[in-house]
């Protein structure tokens, strides 16, 4: 055989590469598109894999050659090379414990989802109904479980390349799908087992993960997209996803974390669900935040603006120590947190095949369980008000949520916390809110990607709501930006090398404040600075003296430490009350006098003027000095009350310079400055506009 022939043979024997091609089309599955698909396959010498409404998945021998060819075509919108995505089902970390469904009962328990007043309707045969079909994307399902057998509408579908099945039935180590399904819709009033949040709901079981019990399981972007599109076409109203890419290895904000971008083929599937689901009203995509105690933005799936992201709340009423957090969190729901507190009871594979020897698992939790509860609640709203859009349903859940842990949550002006989203799921309140809509508009929420103006403000996919933060670093690098997209800028526990405060992560005790040691604690994955002590009275509020160190008590110590640490930062110009004294950006200007001007306008240090904070940015040049109470005689309305120089001592002769000092008479050396100030006054008029937005 010749050398050229050998190279040709080796080329034909190489493994094909999978390419996903986004095309301009209303729906590529229509008959009229078949000619174009065949032509593309011929040009690329490719093997057809599957067709999505908006994309074609093809195997080719040389992906880069195919991409070069495709870039020359005007009908191609985007191109992706398929990649394997490692998957973790979002179950609890290895410390769960639970014996009853405490999250349903308000008796001696502040953390519950207010479902008790609706049991009579929920358990009736008339409600819910076929409008509230829930697709569950997971590993395998015990389709014959006595508490679920009447809930599954069929044997589902298998989109996992790892398991050669035609359905979603469970195999060895497949437990997570059955557990998730039980939280959502275990049958009620049948004298066995438990009752799900939506016990009358129908479930569409979908295997997307090959083996939920193995350490390394994978899916792909195209398989995920195909499964989502298939579920929408089957009539699913809610898409439950209690899985995602791997979380970080622990609870240390300094630990390296991998950033998983959302494949474009999946983003398009999200848009398809919101545009085409429920006859154009939109399907609601519910996604678990993750169990890595890290910014949710590291997970491009859970943090996508198109999905409804759910974190976990402990029975103690604090963020579960493992739950991811950040601005993309929409809501929290009850779940496990530590060995001393409640976990979630659910269905298990029957007999000895499951996690426990019986048919039920009392050891479930994580953001998986929390997400399943929200999916069940969403289905109840859809069943009660089937005419509502996906945006209105999601808004009903967020606007009705119970604010939780208000002292430490740091809710913003929109009612959202970086730790808890809008708060704790409240089913009764959500149903009441859903009943209030009189037209197709939301109050403010946009369902991103559905090409509709959901809040009727004249703008489709509002940028503020529909643009997700993409991390540019795995941790903060102290550059005045929110590098890890956790909602905070240059947080002190990351940026400080010495004198780290209580709860800051550390590697040795020399980094901590005097009198503190760098030690590990329960519910913490790394080592942290804790003050030394001999008794509780020596510790700050909500801390206890354990092992001669002041530590936040289990099970939610991590959340308590985050809150404590956030309120003990130095004040910076970021639009937040960093030191939690009730004032925003309240920095003593004189403390900046000796700082360099090199970063003026960036972090706002000025050599010749007092820096001025406008909308979270320090400005060196300004037109007014804002004050709580007017103290200057400078021809400006300093306290924004509409009056200029209302002090009795102020006259036209004692205009001061632009230096931060008390009112004094002018001198000859200030002549030119006075001239410029009077010119400025004539241009602006006697009543000035205050630029400090949060103070006027």
SEKOLPA-519243 format. One record per residue: x, y, z of N, C-alpha, C in turn; residue in three letters. Coordinates in pm, whole numbers, plus 50000, padded with zeros to 5 digits. Each point is the difference from the previous one (the first is absolute). Layout:
% residues N
XYZXYZXYZAla...
END
This chain:
% residues 696
500854988150000499155011950000500885012450000Unk499695009949914500775012249993499815008650124Unk500955009350020499955008750118498775008949998Unk499685005649880498825008649988498744992250033Unk499924987849948498824991750027499884996850148Unk501174997850065499984997150143499475011850079Unk500455012349965499505011950068498505001649980Unk499514997349879498565001149973499234990050086Unk500534987750009499334989750080499985003950147Unk501155005050052500045004150140499035011350027Unk499885009149902499065011150016498584995350008Unk499654990149921498624995050001499724992050126Unk501064994750066499794992050120500005008450127Unk500345013049991500025008550119498595002250054Unk499935002750130498685001850063499365012849949Unk498724999549967499335012249953499835010150113Unk499875012549964499735010750096498585004949979Unk499345003250110498605004349992499935015349996Unk499305005149902499845014449980498515003450006Unk499695011050070498625004650010499905013149923Unk499055000549907499905011349907498675007250024Unk500075012350050498805008150015499645006549867Unk498764997749955499575004649868498805009350010Unk499895009349907498815008449990498854991449947Unk499024997950083498854991849959498905001450103Unk498774998749956498875000050093499994987050079Unk500224988849931500104986950064500644990549900Unk501234995950026500744991549907499384986249984Unk499064996550086499374986849989498904999649896Unk499635011649947498965000349897500504993749871Unk499064994749923500354992749878500785008649902Unk499645012849989500655008649901501475002650030Unk500454996550121501395002150035500884988049968Unk499404988849958500774987849979501025001549889Unk499645007249894500945001849888501245007650046Unk499815010450084501145007750049500884991350090Unk499384991850082500784991350089500834990149920Unk499384993949898500744990549916501175006949929Unk499765012249953501055007549931501165003050094Unk499685003650125501045002750099500814987450031Unk499324988950017500694987450028500944996349886Unk499565002749878500834996949883501245009049997Unk499805012950024501115009549996501044996750108Unk499514996150117500904997350113500514985750002Unk499444991549910500294985650005499744994950141Unk498855004450054499684997250140498944989350017Unk499914994850123499014990050037498965006550091Unk498744999549961498935006050078499904993250137Unk499835008050107499804994750136498585002950047Unk499645012850002498635003650038499715014149950Unk498725003149992499565013349957499185006350110Unk500415011950043499255008150094499245010749923Unk499045006550059499255010149925500895011049943Unk501105002750067500845011449965501434996049963Unk500334987050005501384995849978500064985949944Unk501104997349931500274986849944501254994450067Unk499944987550047501144993550064500564989849903Unk501315001549969500624992149895501354994850047Unk500344987549962501344994750022500825001949873Unk501205005850015500905002249886501384994750036Unk500814997549898501354995050024500945011150045Unk499815012049948500905011050033499165012350035Unk499865002750129499115010750045500475013749952Unk501305002650004500475013249961499765002849852Unk500174989849916499685001649857498525003149982Unk499164992950076498565002249991499645014250044Unk500655004850106499725013550049500385010549897Unk501154998149935500415009649897498975000549887Unk499484988449963498984999549895498715006750045Unk499604997350123498735005350051500045015250016Unk501165005650034500105014450021499755007949872Unk500074993449887499775006749873498525000449961Unk499154993550081498584999149967499215010650077Unk499115006849932499205010650061498894994750089Unk499614987249983498904994650080500474993950132Unk501315000850029500554994450124500105011150105Unk499344998150116500015009950108501164997950096Unk500284987550034501084997050094500424985449982Unk501214996950051500574986649987500654996350133Unk499784987750045500654995050120500574986149974Unk501164997250057500534986450002499524993550129Unk499374988449989499424993250116501094996450101Unk499705001950128500894996250107499254992050104Unk500694990650063499404992750111499955008950123Unk498904999650071499825008250120499904990750120Unk500995000150091499854991950121498765004550077Unk499364990550064498725003150065500044995450145Unk499445008350087499714995950136498515001950024Unk499344989550050498625002050043500055008050129Unk499075009350014500105009650110499354994550127Unk500534988950047499544994550126500785006150113Unk499744995450120500685005850115501434995150010Unk500885007750064501314994650035499834988250097Unk501094993350030499904987350074499745001850149Unk498985007850035499715001650142498515002050027Unk499134993349927498575002450017499374992150116Unk498925005450055499234993050103498605006050009Unk499034991449986498635005350002498984989050027Unk498925002950074499024989750034498565003749969Unk499715012549968498615003849973499955012249908Unk498855002749944499845011249907499695012850077Unk500995004950071499855011550087499665012849925Unk500345000949873499835012249921498555002649962Unk499124990450027498575002049974499285006150120Unk500524997850121499255003250121500485013050063Unk499075009150033500395012450069500134998350151Unk499714988350054500044997850143501454999950049Unk500335009450088501365001150055501075000649891Unk499675006049890500945000249889499745012149912Unk500945009149995499845012149920500324997849852Unk500724989249972500414997349862499044989749939Unk498985005049933499074991049930499445007549881Unk499394992649908499645005749869498525003249988Unk499285000650113498615004650003499124992749898Unk500034986850010499164992049912498804994250074Unk500055000450134499004993150082498575004549974Unk499815012949966498635005049980499414995749866Unk500794993549917499534996249866499934984949978Unk500254992050105500034985649980498704994649943Unk498885005350046498714994649954499875001249848Unk500385011749947499935001749855501094992149928Unk501205000050057501124993549934499784985049988Unk499384994250101499794985549999498744995949923Unk499225009649953498804996549924500384995249861Unk499114992849936500284994449868499935010549891Unk499365011450030499815010149896501185009449986Unk500865000350101501095009649997501204994250074Unk501154999149936500355005449869499484991549884Unk500375003949878499474993349882501074998849893Unk499564996449879500964997249894500785012249954Unk499585012050041500745012049958501335001450072Unk500214992650108501175002150086500994988449993Unk500214994449884500954989049982501425004750033Unk500704992050082501365003350043500984990249937Unk500945005049923501084991749946501155000050100Unk500474988150036501094998650096501214994549926Unk501065008249990501234996149931500984995150105Unk500394987249992500794994250108500664987249952Unk500364991350098500424986649962498764991249996Unk500074987450040498864991049982498905001750103Unk498834994149968498815000950085499454986050025Unk499584997750123499284987650032498555002149956Unk499704996249877498695002849941498874992350066Unk500354989650078498974991850065499865003050149Unk500645010450048499915003250143498535002750036Unk499504994250109498575001450032499555014450027Unk500925008850039499645014050024500175008649876Unk500494993949889500255007749878499364993949875Unk499604987550010499564992949880498845006949930Unk499145006750077498875007149939500355014349958Unk501235003950027500415013649967500695000949863Unk500714989549961500695000049872499004998149887Unk500095008549896499054998749888500434989349902Unk501294996550000500494989249915501384996150050Unk500704991949924501334995550043501095009849964Unk499625011749952500965010749977500904997749881Unk501155006450004500924999749888501435000150051Unk500904993749926501404999450037500825008549904Unk500655010550052500885008449920501454998650044Unk500284989450074501364997550046500674989949909Unk501185003449952500734990849912500674988950079Unk500025001150134500684990050083499134987750029Unk498715001149981499104989050034499174996449878Unk500074987349960499274995649881498594995550039Unk499135009950020498614997550036499115008449910Unk498764995949987499035008049926499185008950093Unk500204998450131499195007650095500885005550110Unk499385004650107500745006450110500054991350125Unk499784987049987499944991450118501364999250068Unk499984997550131501215000350081500874987949975Unk501305002250010500994989449992500835000450128Unk501074992550005500834999550119500525014050034Unk499905003850123500435012950055499085011649960Unk498994997749920499075010949963499005002050113Unk500225009950084499105002650112499445014249998Unk500775009249945499685014150014498695003849932Unk499724994349884498775003249929498764996450078Unk500024988150062498864995650081499825009050122Unk501105003950062499935008750117499445013749964Unk500455005749890499535013149957498524999549966Unk499594989449930498604998549961499094999350122Unk500474993450106499174998650120499745013250069Unk501015008750008499815013150061498955007949921Unk500044998849869499085007749916498574994750010Unk499834986949985498634995149974499684986450059Unk500644995950110499584987450063498515000750031Unk499324989149971498544999950013499565001750145Unk498975008050022499495002550135498694992950026Unk499684999050129498724994050040499864985549960Unk501104992649989499944985949961500504990850111Unk500175005550119500354992350119501384993649994Unk500855004349910501374994949996500975011849979Unk501224998350047501085009149968499775014450040Unk500155008949905499975014350025499115006949899Unk499915013250010499225007749905500915010649938Unk499995000749867500815009949930499375013750005Unk500755010249956499475013649999498815001149906Unk500054992849889498884999849906499584985549977Unk499304994150096499764985549996499094995349888Unk499305009249935499164996149888500635002749865Unk501215005350000500665003649874500464987749924Unk500075001449869500544989749914501455003349968Unk500834989449993501425001549977500414993849868Unk500915006549932500614994949878501454996750033Unk500344987050019501364996450041500965000149880Unk501125006950015500965001249891501404996950052Unk500584989649944501384996750036500955008649916Unk500755008650069501015008249934501394996450049Unk500064994250120501264996450064500104984849998Unk501184995149956500144985649981499964991950126Unk500685004650105500094992250123500225009650115Unk498955002950071500075010050106500854996150117Unk500404987450010500784995850114501505000049977Unk500455001349879501434999649974500655013450032Unk501315000050015500715012350032500075009349881Unk500074994549880500095008249880498884996249904Unk499045008649985498934998049903499965012249910Unk499584997849878500075010749902498705001149922Unk499775012049951499015002149897500655009449899Unk499265004549903500535009649902498995011149980Unk500455010749939499095011149973498874996049907Unk500334992449894498964996549903499004990250059Unk500484990550085499074990750065499065007550095Unk500555009550076499185008050090498965008049921Unk500445006249891499095008049919498914991349938Unk500394988449950499024991149937498964995350101Unk500474996850122499074995750105499035011150038Unk500515012450013499135011350035498955002449892Unk500444999949874499075002349889498954988949995Unk500444987550019499064988749996498945001550110Unk500435003750120499065001550111498985011049971Unk500465011249944499095010949966498994995449896Unk500484992449901499094995149895499004989850055Unk500354993450111499084990550063498965007050088Unk500135013150015499025007650077500425003250142Unk501294998150033500465002950137499885014950029Unk499445003250117499865014050043501145004450090Unk500604990450070501105002750092501134990449966Unk501235005149997501174992049967500925000050122Unk499994988950076500784999250125501394994449972Unk501035007750041501394995949982500745000850132Unk500114988750067500724999250127501404994549975Unk500685005949906501354995749964500755012049943Unk501284998249975500805010549940501454995949994Unk500875008649946501434997049996500584998750140Unk501214994650012500584997850133500155012950079Unk499754999050131500245011250090501464999550047Unk500405010350075501365000350051500174989650110Unk501244998550046500324989350093499675003450145Unk499685012450030499765003450140499365013550017Unk500115005150122499325012250039500965011750012Unk501164999049940501015010450011499945009249879Unk499695013050017499925009149886501335001749926Unk501114996050063501295001049933500334987749917Unk499214989650014500274987749925499685002049852Unk500774993349915499755000849857498674993449966Unk499255006349912498734994649955499955000949848Unk499514989649938499915000249854498755007549958Unk500125007949895498885007749948499424992749880Unk498724996750005499344992349895499075009249921Unk500375002749877499185008649915498794992449948Unk498925007349973498804994049945500164998349849Unk499914987849947500104998249855498885007549928Unk500305005649886499015007649924498814991349961Unk500264987249972498904991149960498994998250114Unk500485000750125499094999150115499275013350021Unk500715011149983499345013150013498855001249901Unk500214995149879498935000549900498834991050042Unk500314988850064498934991250050499205006850110Unk500695007650085499295007850101499025009649933Unk500495007049898499145009649929498834992849935Unk500254988149945498934992249938498924996550104Unk500444996050119499044996450105499145012050040Unk500635011750009499265011950042499125005649888Unk500374997649875499205005049888498894990349961Unk500324986949995499074990149944499244992050105Unk500504999550123499364992050103498595004550032Unk499144990650035498615002750039499285008649895Unk500194996649876499285007049895500405014649985Unk501235003350035500485013749988500035007650130Unk499424994750108500045006450131501364998150067Unk500704989549961501334997550053500044989550109Unk500984991149992500264990350106500995006250098Unk499854996950128500875005350105501164990350022Unk501225004949990501204991850015500545001950141Unk499934989850083500435000950140501334992750014Unk500995006650063501364994450004500595001550140Unk500694989650045500625000450133501295008349996Unk500185008050103501125009550004501354992950007Unk500064988950072501274993050018500394999250146Unk500894990650030500354996750139501475002750032Unk500615009749935501415002650020500325011550092Unk498975006350060500235011950084500855010249927Unk499685002349874500795008949915499045008749919Unk500495010149931499125008249917499314991649893Unk498705001749987499224992449903500445003149857Unk500655011549980500435004049866501034990449941Unk500674991950083500934990149947499274989549916Unk498714998450024499174990449928499155007549898Unk500374999249873499295007449896498584995549980Unk499674987650041498634994949988499105006650105Unk500384998650127499165004950110499925015150005Unk501045006949951500015014750007499465006649875Unk499574992349901499465005849877498745008050032Unk499835011949944498825008150031498694993849953Unk500074989949912498774993649952499414990450103Unk500794995350096499524989750092499645005850135Unk499244992350076499605003750137500904992150094Unk500905007050070501054993550078499624999250148Unk500264988350060499534997250136501164996050090Unk500125006950114500964996550103499324992450113Unk500824995450095499494991750110500035007550133Unk498944998150079499875006450131499924989250107Unk500705002050112499994990350108498765001750088Unk499754990150080498895000850095500235011050102Unk501265004150017500335010850092499685013749942Unk499595000549873499635012749938501175007749943Unk501084992949969501175006249939500394992149875Unk500805006549915500474993349880500694987050037Unk499624989149934500694987450024501485001849967Unk500854994550084501425003449991500624996849865Unk499404990949923500554996149871499415007849883Unk498915007150020499255005949889500785011049931Unk500014999949867500615010849924499215012950019Unk500625011249973499375013050026500445010049894Unk499345011349995500345010449904498765006749944Unk500165010549920498865007649950499034992149913Unk500444988749944499114992349912499024991250076Unk500124998850131499064991950079498635006749998Unk498974992349968498645005349998499254997450130Unk500244988550062499174995650111500774989450078Unk499614997950126500514988650076498814991750048Unk500264987250023498974991050052500654990850103Unk499224994050090500574991950107500784988049949Unk501084996950071500794988149970500864996750120Unk500974991349980500854995350109501075010350034Unk500614998350118501165008150036500574995150131Unk500954990849995500664995350121499284988350063Unk500714992450079499474987650055498955002250109Unk499945011950058499085002250111498645005349956Unk499845002549871498795006649956499304991949892Unk498765004349968499154992449912500544998349860Unk499714988549944500264997349860498664997449933Unk500024995249881498764998349923499754985149979Unk498824995450038499634986049978499384998949861Unk500304989149929499514998549864499974985449960Unk499554997549880499964986449947501414995249964Unk500184986950004501274993849967499724987849912Unk501004995449928499794987649925499614989050096Unk499094991649957499404990150089501014989550046Unk499794995250124500824989350055501435004350025Unk500914990749975501415002450029500735007349886Unk499315003149893500655006749887500305014750029Unk499255006050092500155014350025501055003350103Unk499955012550047500945004850102499754993050132Unk498724998150037499634993050122499294987149964Unk499834991350097499494986549971498514999849968Unk499255010150043498585000349970499715007149870Unk498795005349987499595006849877500135015250010Unk500525004750114500085014550023501385003950051Unk500375012549975501285005350041499775011750094Unk500494998950122499875010850098501265008750002Unk500824998549900501345005950000500255008749877Unk498985007349957500115007849877500145014850033Unk500535007949907500165014350025500685006949883Unk500815010350031500695007549897499085009449925Unk500565007449908499165008749918499124991949906Unk500284987049984499104991149925498614999950060Unk499934997650131498714999250068499295013549997Unk500765010850024499405013349998499405003149863Unk500724996449895499525002349863498744992149972Unk499974987650046498814991649980498775006150067Unk500185005850119498875006550067499485011849918Unk500915007949944499585011549920499314995449872Unk500464989149941499334994849880498584995550033Unk499824993450114498664996150041499115012050024Unk500535010350065499235012250024499645006949869Unk500945000249907499755006249869498864992949929Unk499984986850010498934992249937498645003350060Unk499945002550130498745003650064499475013349945Unk500925009549977499585012949944499504998249857Unk500724992049921499584997649861498634993449997Unk499784990450091498714993150002498875009450038Unk500265008950095498955009150046499755011349902Unk501055004649933499895011549909500714996949868Unk499444990949921500684995449878500175010849894Unk499325011450015500115010749900501205009050023Unk500694998650112501135008850030501224996449917Unk500815010049968501244997749928501074994850095Unk501084994749943501124995350082500555011450084Unk500085012049942500515011650074499115003250120Unk498704999449983499085002950110500084989350109Unk500194987649960500124989250098501285001850082Unk501125002949933501255002150071499915012250091Unk499365010549953499865012050082499114997350121Unk498994991749985499144996350114500834993450109Unk500944991649960500854993150098500965009650071Unk500585009349924500995009150062499335010850083Unk498935006149948499375011250070499304995650128Unk499634987450009499284995050117500924993250102Unk501284998949969500924992950089500135006950135Unk500254991950104500195005450135501455004750017Unk500225012750032501375004350032500514991850119Unk501194995049988500554991050102501325005550051Unk500284998350130501275004150058500315014649965Unk499015008850021500115013849952501185007550061Unk500414996350119501095007050065501324998249925Unk500164988249937501274996949935499904998749849Unk498785000249944499834996949858500425011349909Unk499905012350048500385011749922499175000949872Unk498695000950015499105001749885500215013749938Unk499965000649866500175012849932498645006849979Unk500005011049925498785007749980498934992449924Unk500404989749925499024991949925499484988450082Unk500474998750125499564989050085500744987149976Unk501215000849947500774987949970501304999950078Unk500334988150052501224997850075500954991349917Unk501305002650012500974991649930500064986050060Unk499504998250122500004987050065498684992549981Unk498885007250008498694993550004499115003349881Unk500505006949901499125004449893498935009150058Unk498754997849962498905008050054499474994450132Unk500544988750044499594994550128499544985649990Unk499244995750100499544986250014498704997649923Unk499944989049928498794996049929498785000350091Unk498935006549954498745000950074498874996749902Unk499524987750006499044995349900498675007450011Unk499505001750121498715006850017500085014349946Unk501085007150033500145013849953500195000549849Unk500714990249943500224999749856498684998049925Unk499144991550052498694997949937499155012650007Unk500085007150112499265012650013500535010549903Unk501335000749988500575009849908499614996649856Unk500034987249965499664996049863498595003949963Unk499115000850098498615003649972499815014749970Unk501045008150021499855014549989500205005449859Unk500504991949906500275005149865498705002049923Unk499895011649939498785003249923500275000749850Unk501284999849960500345000049858501264991649982Unk500635000749885501164991749972501325005750046Unk499985011450071501245006650042500424995550139Unk501314999750022500524998250135500185013750065Unk500274999850128500315012550070501355005349954Unk501004991249990501345004349958500824989149935Unk499694987450024500884989049960499954997249851Unk501174997749940500134995849862500374985249995Unk499324992449914500414986349972500995000849884Unk501264999550031501055003349901500064989649889Unk500065004949878500184991249885498744996249927Unk498825004350049498754996149934499535010049895Unk500815010349978499705010149897498655006950025Unk499675001950129498775006950036500325010750104Unk499175010550000500125010650100499104996350117Unk500504991850090499164994350106499495010550098Unk500825009950032499545010150097499405012349933Unk499824999349867499285010449925500595013950021Unk501345000750004500655013050013500585004749867Unk499674992949892500485003849868501354994349964Unk500594991850089501334994349976499924984850010Unk500514993249899500064985450001501324995550061Unk499944990850096501204994850066500855011450058Unk499455006750101500705011150064501444995950033Unk500955008549962501414996750018500324997650147Unk499445008250088500314998850142499634986350055Unk498904994349952499554987050049500594988449920Unk500275002149874500314988949910501474998949962Unk500855007350067501444998849978500624994050124Unk500564988149987500584993450117501455004150016Unk500445000250125501405003050030500844987649968Unk501075001849924500894989049964501325001950073Unk500394990750089501245001850075501215001049908Unk500905009350031501245000949924501194994650078Unk499764996450124501024993850084499304990050090Unk500804990350053499424990350092499835005750140Unk500695010950030499815006850128500335014649980Unk499715008150102500245014349989501505002949986Unk500345009849918501405003949983500215014650041Unk499015005750068500135013350060500275010849895Unk499115001049902500165010049895498775008949989Unk499175000250104498815008349997498854994149921Unk500094987249963498944993449924499544987650075Unk498804995749968499464987750059500464988349913Unk501234995750018500594989949911499274986650003Unk499564995950118499364986950012498475000849996Unk499485011949973498555001849980499184995050118Unk500485002450121499224996250118499205011750056Unk500045011349929499245011650042500775009850084Unk501244996750038500815008650083501305003349928Unk500555011750027501215004649933501174999850099Unk501084993249962501235000050081499714997450148Unk499234989550027499644997450139501244997950085Unk499935005350121501175001250086500664986650028Unk499214989550012500614987350037500814994049886Unk499855005149880500814995549888501215009049980Unk499795013050016501025009849961501025003050109Unk499784996050120500915003250109500944988450027Unk501305002950011500984989650032500314999450149Unk499835011450069500305000750143498805005650075Unk499994997750131498945005150087498634996149948Unk499874987749957498704995349950499014999450116Unk498765004249976499015000350108499404986250028Unk499144999550100499284987850032499294994649876Unk500114987049980499354992749891500735000849866Unk501095007549993500745000649874500764987049978Unk500044994949878500804988049972501475003250013Unk500784990350045501415002550027500794987249977Unk501325001549995500874988449990500894998550123Unk500185010850077500744999150126499535011150093Unk500274998250127499495009350102500635013749992Unk501185001349939500645013149987499195009549912Unk499094994549918499175008449914498825006150077Unk499674994450114498815004350074500325011550095Unk498945006750044500165010550100500624994350127Unk500725008450076500574995750126498894994850091Unk500214988350058498994994050085499104990449927Unk500264997649872499244990449921500934989349946Unk499454988349972500764988949946499374995049870Unk500834994449914499534994349874499684985350023Unk498714996750002499574986450034498814995649915Unk499774987149993498814994649933498844999850097Unk498784998849945498804999650083498944991449931Unk498994995950075498934991949944499285007949890Unk499644993149892499335005849884500925008549913Unk501314999950027500945007749921500984990649932Unk500295003249875500894991349925501465003950009Unk500315012150044501385004550009500355004350141Unk500975008950013500375005550131499705014850002Unk499585005050118499445013350012500525006750128Unk499955013250002500445007650118498885000650103Unk500284995050121499035000650109500685005450126Unk499325009150073500595005450124500114989350108Unk501035001250081500164990950114499025004050111Unk499604990350081499035002750108500074989250105Unk499365002950114499834990150106498544997650031Unk499125009749966498574998350022499235008249898Unk498714996949985499175006149896499945015150010Unk500035005250122499825014450019501115008149932Unk501134993749973501115006949934499805001049849Unk499014993049946499814999349855498995010449953Unk500065003549875499055009249941498624993449992Unk498975008149970498644994949993499914988349903Unk499204990150036499724988449917501214990849981Unk501065002050079501144990950000500084993250136Unk500574988250004500164992650126501454995850014Unk500404997850122501374995950029500104984849992Unk500644995149895500184985649980501484997349978Unk500534990550078501424996649989500885012450016Unk499575008950093500745012350032500095009749883Unk499054999049909499925009449888498565004749982Unk499815013049973498675005249971499604996049859Unk498974991449989499584994949871498495001549985Unk499525001749877498534999949979499504985850019Unk498864998350065499534986450028499564992849874Unk500144986750000499494991649892498475000350007Unk499244997849891500494994249875500285010149890Unk499805012750024500145009849892501105010050029Unk501094994950054501095008850035500585007549882Unk500064993449885500575006449882499185012349961Unk498684998649997499145011449966500145011150104Unk500064996250127500145010050106501335007449988Unk501054992749963501305006449984500015009549881Unk499384996049890499935008949884499315013150037Unk498894998950073499265011950039500825008750095Unk500634993750100500805007650095501155006949929Unk500694992749915501165005549933499635011449907Unk498874998549932499595010549908499745013150074Unk499464999150120499695012150077501215005450075Unk501164994049983501205005050068501105003349900Unk499585004049882500945005349902500185014950022Unk501065005449944500145014549997499055005449894Unk499485011950024499085006149905500745003349870Unk499434996349888500555003349869498895006149914Unk500405006349893499025006649913499434989949902Unk499014992250044499434989849913498474999750005Unk499415010450062498555000350007499414991250107Unk500844994050088499534991350108500455005650135Unk499294996250103500375003650136500944989350052Unk501295000749966500944989250027500204997250148Unk499965010450083500214997950143498704998950078Unk498874999849927498684997850060499695009850113Unk500355012749978499665010250100498775008049960Unk499354995849893498795006849954500265010849898Unk501265002949969500355010349902500744993649883Unk499735004949880500624994649880501145009249956Unk501174994249975501165007549950500365011750091Unk499954998050130500275010750096501474999750040Unk500865004549911501435000150026500435013950044Unk500805000650103500545012750047500985005249896Unk499635011049934500825005149890501415003550045Unk500175004650124501345004250045500944988150010Unk499434987850013500874988350011500674996649868Unk499555006449891500574997349868501045010449960Unk500305009450089500825011449962501404996149955Unk500554989650059501384996449971500134989149894Unk498894996349937500044989349902500385005349863Unk500534991349917500485003849867498855003149907Unk500265008049898498995003249900500054990449882Unk500884990050006500264991649883498774992449953Unk499074997150089498824992549960498745008550006Unk500175013149990498865009050007498984996649892Unk498754998350040498944996449907499824985149990Unk500994992250046499864985550003499504995950136Unk500954999550098499564997950137499825013450071Unk500245011049929499585013150044500905007250095Unk501304998649991500905007050090500485012849931Unk499845011550066500295012949938501035007450085Unk501015006049933501065007050073499615014250034Unk499205006749916499755014250019498535003250028Unk499194990150017498595002650025499424988650082Unk498905002350064499334989650075499244991249903Unk500234986849998499274991449908498514999850032Unk499204998349897498555000650014499404987449943Unk499164993350077499444987249957498685002049927Unk499954996349873498795001149919499664986349944Unk498844994650039499544987149949501064989250013Unk500674999550113500954989450025501375001949938Unk500325012049951501315002649941500555013050054Unk501264999850045500625012350049500355009149883Unk499585012550009500275010049898500875011050061Unk501045004249925500875010750050499435013849970Unk499345001549887499435012949962498514999650028Unk499505010350068498595000450033499525014450004Unk498715001750011499415013349997499365003950133Unk499834990350089499385003050128500654991750110Unk499965005250121500414992450118498734995850073Unk499734987150003498814995750072500314998550148Unk499055004350086500144998650144498644996850061Unk500024993350112498754997650074499395013350043Unk500865009250045499565013150045500965010549944Unk499455010549945500835010149935500925006750101Unk501314999749971500985006550087500925009449922Unk499934999549866500915008149918499285012249943Unk500755010549980499525011949931500705000349864Unk499484992349905500694998549873499125002649879Unk498795005650024499105002749888499354987749942Unk500044988850075499434987549952498964994750098Unk499064992349949498984993950083500544986750052Unk500845000350103500724988250044499094988950054Unk498935003650069499144989850059498764997249917Unk499955005449877498954996649904498605003050051Unk499865010950074498665003450050499385011549920Unk500645004149891499475010749917500465013850041Unk500755000950111500505012950049501515000449987Unk500545011749965501445001549981500575008650112Unk501014994750070500705007650105499025006050100Unk499124991250057499005005350092500555003250139Unk501294997850023500605003450128499965015250022Unk499725003950123499935014450031501345006949978Unk501074992550015501335006149987500455001349856Unk499224993949906500445000149861499675013449933Unk500975006349940499805012149920500764998249871Unk499815009449911500724999249873501495002050017Unk500425004150122501425002550022500754987850054Unk499284990450043500734988750058499754986849926Unk500145000249870499994987749921501354993150020Unk499964987250031501244992950030500564993649874Unk501234995650012500624992849889499404986049991Unk500464992349903499504986449983500684990150094Unk500765005050096500594991050098498984997050109Unk500024988050060499034996350104500345006450133Unk499605012550020500255006950126498745007650039Unk500025006050119498835007550045499925013349927Unk498855007250012499815012749930500935010650057Unk500805005649914500905010750042499935011149897Unk500515011850040500025011149905501054997549895Unk499835006049885500914997649889501245008450013Unk501024996149932501255007449996500375002749856Unk500995008449980500395003749866500414988149916Unk500624989950061500474988849920498864991449946Unk498795002350051498874992249951499205007549894Unk500515011249952499235008449909499544992349876Unk500964993149937499624993249874499034988450027Unk500134993250112499074989450033498605005650023Unk499915011650069498695006450023499385003749866Unk500845005649910499495004049869499404988049927Unk500724988850005499504987949932498734994950066Unk499925000450132498814995350070498785008549965Unk500195013649997498875008649965499544997449857Unk500964997649909499624996549863499204987149996Unk500444990450082499274987250008498595002150052Unk499845008850101498675002750056499085006349898Unk500555009549921499165006649899499524990149896Unk500874990349965499614990149899498964990350054Unk500104996050125499134989550054498755005550066Unk499955013050034498835005450067500114998150149Unk499065006050072500104999850146499624986750060Unk499174991849933499594987050053500784989249928Unk500744991950074500874989949941499364986250004Unk500404991949902499564986049999500994991650080Unk499504992950097500894991750080500374987449923Unk501294997149993500464988549924500084987450083Unk499875001050130500094988250084498644993550007Unk499754990549911498664994749980499394994250127Unk500814992850079499444993250115499745009250118Unk500375012849990499855008950114498945010649978Unk499455001349881499115011249970498554996250021Unk
END
